[in-house]
Amino acid sequence: MEYREIEYREDKWTAYSGEEAQCYTCNDKKLLKELGLLGISESTESQMKDSIDYYLDNRVDLLAARGRERKAASIFYDTLSYKGD
């Protein structure tokens, strides 16, 4: 399946209880590259499309936030007096 040039798939299985279950999973590297995510899963196809929209439409802000997180972690570890075992 594809939405906005991003590939995702529908997964179906039978739960231990015998109930049918499904979800939608996306591991498309074009979408997830540099965001620190390996994949996203949603319960419905509509939710998956909403997630794809979110990650595509907010990519610049998400990458900026990721950069700030990395900088903060770097400063934290550089100033940490206890280095662990």
Secondary structure as the mmCIF struct_conf table of DSSP 4:
data_model
#
loop_
_struct_conf.conf_type_id
_struct_conf.id
_struct_conf.beg_label_comp_id
_struct_conf.beg_label_asym_id
_struct_conf.beg_label_seq_id
_struct_conf.end_label_comp_id
_struct_conf.end_label_asym_id
_struct_conf.end_label_seq_id
STRN STRN1 GLU A 2 TYR A 3
TURN_TY1_P TURN_TY1_P1 ARG A 4 GLU A 5
STRN STRN2 ILE A 6 GLU A 7
STRN STRN3 ARG A 9 THR A 14
TURN_TY1_P TURN_TY1_P2 TYR A 16 SER A 17
BEND BEND1 GLY A 18 GLY A 18
STRN STRN4 GLU A 20 CYS A 26
HELX_RH_AL_P HELX_RH_AL_P1 LYS A 29 LEU A 32
TURN_TY1_P TURN_TY1_P3 LYS A 33 GLY A 36
BEND BEND2 LEU A 38 LEU A 38
STRN STRN5 ILE A 40 GLU A 42
BEND BEND3 SER A 43 THR A 44
HELX_RH_AL_P HELX_RH_AL_P2 GLU A 45 ASP A 57
TURN_TY1_P TURN_TY1_P4 ASN A 58 ASN A 58
HELX_RH_AL_P HELX_RH_AL_P3 ARG A 59 THR A 79
BEND BEND4 SER A 81 SER A 81
#
